[in-house]
């Protein structure tokens, strides 16, 4: 655990944009490295760590979860091999990190539901059998998460690392969410989860209507994820913290308050 912690601190220090965070990460790594050596991070090592986590090592869980996210976002997953030429910090894929972070949070805290990553909406878009001369495979839309309960879809969610409170929603993102919404006839809704540091950010909703008669046919929600609030929740190991995490997971996934 400590060897992985040292390597994780070094990795975090190499990626951080804050000079203070880089310095502190390297200081802590050097301090622990006086007692243990570092280890080369890869998927196999992180899987080994996961198997060793128990009630005696529960204090390591937050750090190991963050390290795994960093490792996965860096692409250190192929057959247990570490990437030889690591990408510079400014090329770190925050979309992947944010998507993985929310997936873990929802899976661990959304009670009574299952969260399926990149669930294919099979059969929604098909080539007409008589008009597919090149016999191409029909495309399958894949939202980032589908929330299921007792075998039925309760919510279709996408995560994008773009502060939509401060910036406009790109048309291509909106069109993608519209496709997801109308794919679910019983509940034609979809949601984009976006990060923000603005405590005034609240949910926005876009109605989809029939352009001829104006009848409602669906809805797209733009739901903020307050990063400071999320950090506070995941750091709280008390019963109150666990209850608040469940409530926030319901709010993010289902729109409940």
N, C-alpha and C positions, 0 to 999 in steps of 0.2 A: 504494500500500500504506500509506504513512504517513498519507495523508488519511483512509483508512478506519480506520486505527488510532486516530487522534484522535477520530473520530466514535464509534467503539466504546467508547473509554474514557469519553467523555461519557455514552453510553447506559448503560454499566455503573454509572457513578457515580450516575446518576439512579435506578437500580433497587436498588442495594445497601441492605440494612438496617443494615449496620455503618457507624458514623460514620467509623471509621478507613479503611475501604475506599472510602467515598465521597470522603473527603479525598485519599487517595492517587491514586485514579483521576483526579480533577480536576487534581491537581498534575502528573501525568504528561502529561495532555492539554494543559495550558497550556505545558509545557516543549517538547513536540513542535510545538505550534502556532506557536511562534516561528519555525519554519523552513518549515512548510507550513500551508495552510488546511484546514479540515474539509470534509466532503462530506456530502450528504444520503443517508442509508442507505436502500436499498430492494433488492428482489430483483435488479434488473438490475445494480446496482453489485456485489453479492456474486457474481453469476455472472461478471462481468468479472474480479473478483479471482481466482476459481477458475481461469479460463483463463490467468492470468498466473503462477500458482504453478509453480515448477520447482525444480531443484536449487540455483539461485542465490538463491531466495527461500524456501527450506525453513524458515528460522528464523521466518518469519511464520505458518507453518501452524497452530500451536496457538492463537495469538491470533485468526486469521481464522476458525478453526472455532468458537471461543467466540462471536465477534461474530455469525457467521451464525446460531447457535442463538438468541442474544438477539433478533436481528432477526425470525427466523421466529416465535418465541414471542410477539413483540409484534404479530404480524399484519401486518408490513410486506412483504406479498408480492403484493398484488392489482395486477396489470398494471404492476408496477414503481413504483407510487406509494407514497410514505411516508404513514403514518397522521398526519393533521393534529392530532388531539387524542389525544395519547398517554395511555394508562391510567396511573394512579398506581402506584407500585412495589408497594404491597400487593395490587394486583389482578393482578400478574404471574402468568401461568398456569404454575405449576411442574409440573403434570401434563404439559403439552405439552413443556416444556423437558426433563424427565426422560425422557419417551418418546423424544424426538429424540436426546438424548445417548446413551442405550443403543442405539438403532438404529445410530448412527454407530459406536459402539464395537464392536458385534457384526459389522457389515458389514466393518469394516476388519481385524478380528482373528480371526474364526472361520474357520479354514482348512478348505478342502474342502467348505464348506457355503454355501448362499445364504440370505439373510435377506430375507423379503418382508414389507413393512409393510402392516398392515390387510388381510390376505389374506381374501377372502370365503369362508366355508365354504358354498359353493353347494349347494343341494339337500338340506341337512340338515333344514330346516323347510319344509314345503310345505302350502298349503291343499289339502284334499281337493277334487278337481275337481268332485265333485257337491254340495259344501257350501261354496261360495264365492259366495254370491248377489250380493255387491257387486264381485266380480271384483278383489279386492285382491291386490297383489303380495306374494308370500311374503317374510318377513323373512330376511335373510342375516346371521348372526353374523359379526363381524369382530374377531378378536383382534388385538392390537397387532403381533405378529410371528408368522410361521410360518417355522420353520427347515427348509429342504429339502436333501436330498442325493440326487443322481441321480434327480430327479423324484418322490421320495417324501417324505412329511412325517416329520421326525425329532422335532420339538418344537413345541408351541403355547404361546406366551408372552404374558403381559399385563404391563404396567408401570403401577404406581400410586404416586403420590407420597404415601405414607402409611407411617410407620414401624410395621410390623406386629409388631416385636419389643416395642415399647413400648405399642402400641394394639391393640385387638381387631380381628379381620377382620370387616368388615360383612357381613351376610347376603347383600345383593345382589351383592357382589363374589364371595362363595363360590358362589352359584348360577350366576353367569356363568361361573366357571371350571369348574364341574361340567358345564355344557353343552358347553364347549370340549373337556373330557376325553372325554366319551362320544361325541363326534363322530368320534373316531379309533379305530376298532374294533381295528386292528392293535396300537396302543399307546395305550390309553385313559388318557392322562395330560395334564395341563396345569400350567402354572407361573405364579405371580405373582411378579414381581421388584419388590422394594421397597427404598427407601433407608434407611440407618441409619448412625449414628456409633458404635454400640455394638460394640466388638470381640468381645464374647461372643456376638453374634447368630449362630445357626446355622440351618440349614434345618429346617423343620417340614413334615410330610406328613399329609394328611387322606385316609383311605381312604373310598371310595364303595362301599357294599355293597347287595346286594339286601335290602330290608327284610323279606322273608318268610323267606328261608333264610340270609341273612347271607353269601352268596357275594360275593367281590370283583368289582366291575365297573369300577373306575377309581380314579384317585388325583389329588389336587391337592397341589402343592408350593408352599410359601411360602419363597422363596429371597431372602436378604438381599444387597443390594449395598452394601458398605462404601464410603462416599463418600471417606473419607480414603485408603483403599487404591487406589481408582480414580484419584484425583488423582495419587498417587505413580506409578502405572503409566503414565498418559498423559504425564507430565512426563519420563519416562526414555526418551531417544532411543538408548540403547545396545542392543547385540545381546541382552544379558540382559533389558533392559526389553521388547523386542519378544517374546521368548520367554515372559516372564511374562504379557504381555497376551494372548497366544494361549491360554495355560493358563487364565487367568481367564475369557476369553470362552467357552471350552468348559465351564467349571464353571457359569457363569451360564445358558448356553443348554441344556446337556445334562445338568447335574447331576454331571459327572465331577469328580474331585479331582486 
